Amino acid sequence: MENQVVLEMKHIMKIYGNGVVANEDVSLDLRKGEIHALLGENGAGKSTLMKVLFGIEQPDQGEIVLKGTPVTIKSPQDAISKGIGMVHQHFMLVPSLSVADNIILGVAPKKGIFIDTAKAVDAAQSIAREYNFDINVNDKVEEIPVGIKQKVEILKALYRGAEILILDEPTAVLTPQETEELFVQLLKLREKGHTIIFISHKLDEIKKICDRATIMRNGRSMGTYEVKDITTQEMSRLMVGHEVSLTFDKNEQHLTDNIFMRVRNLTVHNSQGVLKVDDLSFDLKGGEVLGIAGVEGNGQTELIDTLTGLNKKYHGTVQVMGKDIANASIDDIRSMEVAHIPEDRMASGCASTLSIKENLFTNQYKNEKYSSGLMLKGKAMDQRSDELIKEYLIKCKSRRQHVGMLSGGNIQKVIVAREFSTNPKIIIANQPTRGIDVGAAAFIRKRLLEFRDAGCAVILVSADLTEIFSLSDRLAVMYKGKFAGFFTDVANVSEDELGEHMLGIKKDERLEGVLYE
């Protein structure tokens, strides 16, 4: 039956112990066989609403009605038993096990007290075939690409009987080709009658694949819309509360004469001895954004760790402002006017149990403006904290609030404010807008371009190809630790061409424009 409502969340209220109202009177209805977008800024309440639906959190008020019957969902296991599955942004797979083992984990067919391995492989192969997922179920998860891992997560949920599937930022780490493949699979699932909740910040993807969209802002629903009847501009305005520029006017480039960073024959092995950066050389001048694209795991993390001093075990040379950094500490590298926005904001970008003020000054406690040597200058720090909170539009109660209490987008703004407030000459930005909303992302991108226009050198590593294309002056693609492609005319590179280099289908033997000398 068309437009049959399979699930309703009615007047959901969720208030956390710290007094934060995450969901305020939110209602959502899902129809059988639809792809329903859920979008909003970080901190808008999307994740909390889905945690309530998946049994991770319990609502303070409201009810969930499944196929016409009110239900209480006490845990994720309870949700799964009711036909609700969730594919998290960070995959929940066991790398050392096979695809089949991961699909049947916890619900494996048994022979006595032992797992019936043959039956398990058959069951995994059978469900992969049923849904037209082209996967070798005997492959080890640690050896398969990110796009296949995503499919394994989806099959895992389907094997457990999921009729309603929650996908959290499903395309965040996929190439254009992998994203297209995923969309084909999702449309097939829709045809089979599955209902999909698609959480994303990528408005063009929502326009492409979703039937309806529920937009959230500040813990409340701003309404549900037919996707075909609403523009991306209207979506972003409803999410943020004001007009957001989704495009950037890039000023004409003015390169400095000096090379700010010179990398020659850089080779890095990881702790297991696997080659991650393979004899890489490039130059970076002031006044440019060097974009680095690539599927995750192709050496980007190891490259950035080396450039910022986090990794000291490498061969080759890295020079910052003409100085070799082989024996330089992280502090020494920072004193060369290098700023670093790390890939994982919680693991290495902030101290979540410290205040906003304390986080803003972790790289400036030796600065004589804020320190007299023995004592920190509290008043000057208070004043500067308040200025940065205002300038970077950080939503918080006060500078004393713990960073861990903020939404992801606001944590990112604290990190960016700290890094940019030192007026760096080199900015190394690793996934600077990952998992944050359009408003915060647009703000950070605009700032990066302002620094580039002021003569700063920027290295931008990003999985967001829109970001890579709109900000980069030169563009490198990393594949298996090398540059598989290097483009100086970024405007004339297509997403498909970039994707082919990212997947290793295309590799340029000669790279023009990597070195300036």
N, C-alpha and C positions, 0 to 999 in steps of 0.2 A: 504493500500500500504506500503510495507516494506521500511524502511529507509526514510519515508516521513518526511521532516523537518517541524515541527510545529511552531518553534520560532527561530528567529535569533537576536542576539545582535551584532551590527556591529560597530567596531571602537569606543567603549564607552570610553569617557574621563570624569573623575570627579576630580575636584580640590576643596578642601575645602577652606573656608575663611582664614584659617591660612597658606595657601600656600602648604599644604600637597597634593601631587598628589596621590590619592587613586587608581584610575584606569587610565592607560595610554594605549590607543589604544587597548582595550580588545575586542575580538570577541568570540562569543559562539553560537553554534547551537545545538538545541535540536530536537531529532527525536521522532515521535509518538511511545508510548509504550516502552520507554527505561528508565533505571535507570542510571542517569548520575551523576557521582561523581564530586564534586568541592572541590579541596583540595589545601592547601597552609599554610604557617606559619601564625600566628597572624600578622595582619598588611599587609598581602599580597594583600588585596583588595577584598577578597571573599564576606565579609559582605556588602561592599559598592555596589558591582555589583548586589547582590540580593536586596539591598534596592532600587536600580535604577529599577530593574525588577518589584518590588512590589509597586513602586510609592511612597516610603518613601523619596527618593532623586531624584532630576532631573539631568540628565547628562548635562555636559557642551558641549559635542560634541557626535556625533554618533546617530544611530537610532535603534529602535526595530521594527522588522517585525514579525507580528503574522499571521500565515496561509497565507503568501504571501502579506499581506497588512501592510504598515508602520503605526504604532500606536504611540500615545503619552499617557503615563500612568501617570496621574496627582496625584493620591493618591492611598492608599491601597483599598479603595472602588471601584475605577476605575479598579484596577487590578483584584479584585474579579469579577466585572461585565464582565471582558474579559476572565474569566475562569482560573485565576491564583490565587492559594491559598498558604499561608505560615504557617507552624507550627514552632513557635519560640522555641528556646532552653528553655526559661523560659515560662511556659505555661500561656496562657491568658484566664484562666477560672475563673468563679465566684464560690468560694468554697461553699457558702451557698445555691446555687441553685442546682437543680437536673441535671442529665446528659441531659435529654430531653430539659430542659430550656436553658442549655448552647449551645446545638446544634442549636436551633432555634432562639437564642438571636438576636434581631435586624431584623429578617425576619420571625417573628412568624405569623402563620395563625390567622386571627382576626374574631371575631363575633361582628359586630358593632365596637365600640371603644375598646372592651375588647379582650384579647388574648383568643382564643379558645383552652383551655387546653387539652381537649380530642383529638382534631385534632393535636395539637402539639406533644403529646405523640405518637400518631399513626404515624406521619411523622418521628419522631426520630427513632421509632421502625422499620419502613419500610426501612429507609436507612441503619440502622445497619444490618438488615436481608439481604438487597441487596448485601452488601459487606462482608457478613459472619463475622461480628464483634460480638462476644459473649459478649454482654453488657446488663445489666439491666438499662434501661433508667430512671427508677424511683429512682435509688440510688442518694444520695447527693454526689456531687463531693468531698467534704472534707473527705468523708468516703471511697473513693475508692483508690486502690493502684496506684503508679506512672505509671505502664505499661498501666493501663486502662485509666488514664488521657490522656496519649499520643494518645490512640485510639479515645478518645472523640474529641481531637483537630483535628485529621485527618477527622473524620466524620463531624465536624463543617465545614471544608473547602469543603468536598465533597457535603454536603447539599447545599452549595452556588454555586455549579456547577463547582468546580475546575477540570480542565482537566490537568493542569500543577501544580504540587505540590512541593513546596520548603520545605525540611526538614532540619532544622538547628541542627546539633549534636543530632540526634534523639535517640541515644543509650547511651548518657552520664550518665543517671541515672538508667539504666535498668539492671536487673540481666541477666545472660546468657539465662535462660529460657524465660524471657520476650523479650530479643533481638531476639531469634529464632522465637517467636510468631509474632513479628513485621515484621520480614523478610518474613514470610509466607504471611502476609497481603499485604506487598509491592509487592510481586511477583504476587499475585492475581490482584492487581490494575494494574500492568503492563499488565497482560493478558487482562484486560478489556480496554486497550488502553490508560491508563493514562501515562503521562510522569512525572518522579520524579527526582528532583534535590536533591542529597544526599550530604550534607556538613558534613564532618567528618575528624577527625585526626586519626581514627583507620584504618590503612592501610589493616589489615587482613580482616576487614569487607567489605571494598571497593572491595577487591579481590573476596570476597564471593558473593556479591549481585549486583555489578554494571556492566553495559555493557561497558560504556566508561567513561573516566576521563579527566577533564580539570584541569591542574595544574597551579597554580599562584605563582609568586614570585615578591616581590617589586612592586606590582601594575600592573604587566604585565602578559600576558598568556605565559606559557612555552610550550603550545601546548595541543592538545587533543589526547588521546591514547585509543586504544582498551585495556580494562583492562586485557584480557587474554594474551596479548602480552608484558606486562610490569611487572617487579618484584617489590616487596615492596621496595627493596633497591634502584632501579632506581627511583621510585616515590619520596622517601625521598631525594635523591640527587638532583632531579629537583626542589623540594620545597625549599631546604635549600641552594643549590649551592655547596655543598661538601658532601662527604660520612658521613653518620650518623650511629653510632653503635646502632643497635636496641636491642642488648642483652648486658648483663653485666656479667663480670667474678667476682663473689662474692668471696672475700677472706675468708679464714677460720676464724671462729668466735672466739674471745677472750673475754669472759665475765669478768666483774669486780667481786670482792667478795662482794662489797657493793650493797645494794638495793638503787637506786637513787630515786625511787618513790614507795610509799606504799599506796594503796587504800583499805579501808575496809568498807564493808556494805554501800556503797554510794547509797543514795536514793535522787532523784531530781524530784520535780513536776514543771510543767511549770506555767506561770502566770494565766492560767485558772484552775489550780489545777489538771491537768492530770498528772499521773505518767509517767515519761519519762526515768528515770534511776532507776532500781529496784534491790536494795540490791547487788550492784556490788562490787567485790573484785578482785584485781590483784596486782602483783609486776612487777617492771621494773628495770632491771640492766643496767649498762653501757656496751657498746659494742654490743647492740642488737637493731634490728628494730622490734617493736611489731606492726603488721598490724591489723587494725580494718576494717572489711568489713561489709556491711549491706545495705539494701534498705534505702534510705533517710527517716528520720522521725522516726527511731527506737531508738533514744536517743543519737546518736553520737554527735550532736551539743551541747546538754545539758551537756554531759560528758566532752567535751573539754572546754566549757565555765567555768565549775567548776574547772577543773585542772589548768586553766590559770588565775583564780581569777575574771573572768567576771561575774560569778554567785556566790553569797554568801549564797543563800537560799538552804541549803542542809542538809541532815542528814548523819552521818557516818564520817569517818576521811580520810583526804588526807595529806600525809606527803611527802615533797620534801627535799631530802638530810637530812632526819631525823627530819625536822621541820614541825610541824602542820601548815597548811596554813589558818586555820579558820579565824584568825584575821589579816592575811597578806593582804596588798594592792597589786594591780597589780605590782606596782613599787617594792615592797618587793619581790614578786615572781620572777620578772625579775632579781633582784639582787642575787637570788639563782642560777643564770646562766641558766635560762630557756628562750628559744626562742620560738616564736609562729608564725607560718604561718597560718593566719586565712582563713576560708572557703570562705568568700566573700571579694575579694581583694579591691573592690571599697567602700563597706560599712564600713569595719573595718581594712583593710590592709594598706590603704594609705590616704593621704590628697591630693586629686586630683588637688586642686588649688595652692598647694605649689610646689616648685622646686624639682628636683631630689635630690639635695644636702640637702635641708631641710628634705625631707622624709628619707634620709639615716641616719640622726642623731637624729630622734625623740626619740630613746631609749638610746642616748649616750650624751645628753647635760649636764649631770653631771660629765662625765668622765674628769678627770683633763688634759688628753691629748688635749681635745678640749674646755675646759672651765677653766677660772681662778676664777670661783665663781661668779663674777659680769659680766664679759665679756666673749663672746665666741671667740675662737681663729680661726678667719676666714681663715688664710693662711693654717693652719694645716687641717682644714675641707675641703678646696678647694683641697688640695693635695690628701687627703684620698678619697674624692668623685671621683676624676679622676682615682685613682687606682682601686676603686671598679667598676666603669663604664667599665674600660678595662678588669678587671679580670672576671666580670660576663657578658661580651659581650652585654652590654645594648646599643641598637641602639638609639641614640639621637643626637640632635644638640650640646648640651653642658649640664653641670651640672645645668645650670640656667633654663633649659626647664621645664615647668610644667609637672608633672607626668600624669595628665589627657590627655595630648596631645600624649602620647605614645600608642602603641598597647598593647593589653592584655598581650601578652607574655613578653613584655619589662617591663610593670608595675609589673608583677609577679617577674621578675628578680631583680627589685629595692627592693621589699619586702624581697626576699630571701637574697640579698646582705646585707641588713640592719640587718636581724636576724642572719645570719651566721657570720658576721664580728665581733661579740662580743665573739667568741669562746665559745659557750654555752656548758654546760654539758648535758642538756636535750633539745631536739627539739620536739615540738609538731606541726606536719605538717598536716593540715586539707585540703584535696583536693589540694595538692601543685602544681599539673600540670593540673588541670581542664581547659578545653577550651584553652589550649595552644598547639603550634605545636610540632612536633617530635623533632626538634633541641633543643628548649628551655626545653622540658620535659626531654630529655636525659641528658642535662647539670645538671638540678636540681636533678635528680635521682642519678647521679654519685656523686654529692656533698654529698647527704644524706649518701651514702655508705662510702664515705671518712670519714665523721664524726663518723659513726658507727665503722669504723676500728681504729679511734683514741681514742676509749673508750667512746664515747658519747652515751646516751640512746635516742632512737627515737621512738615516737608514730606516726604512719602513718595511717590517716583515708583517705580512697580513694574509689571512685566508679569505678576506673579503675582496673579491676581484673588482667590485665597483670602487672601493677605496683605493686599491692599487692603481687602477686606471686613472682615477680623477686626481690623484696626488703626485704620481711619479713623473720625474723628468727623464730618468733612465730606468729600465726595468730588466731585472735578472730573474731567471727561473732556475731553482735548484732541484736537481734530480740526482739521487745517490751521491751527494756530497760535492757535485760539480755544477757549474752553470751549463745547463742544457740549451739555453737560449739567452740572448742578451739583446735588448732593443733600445735604440736611442730615439726612434720615432714612435713613441708610445701611442700617439693618436691613431696610427694606422695598423695597430695590432688588434686582431679580433679575439674575442673570448675563446672561441674554438681553437684558434692557433695556439693561444696561451695554454689551454687545457691539454692539447696534444704534447706540448713540451713538458707540462707538469706530470703527465702519465708516462713519459719516456718514449712515446710513439715517434716523436720528432726530436732529433738532437742535432744542433748546429756544430759542425766540426770546427769552423772558424768563427770566433766571436769578435765583432768589431765594437770599439768604443768602451771596452772594459777598463783599459789603462789610458791615462791622459798623456803619458810621455812617449 
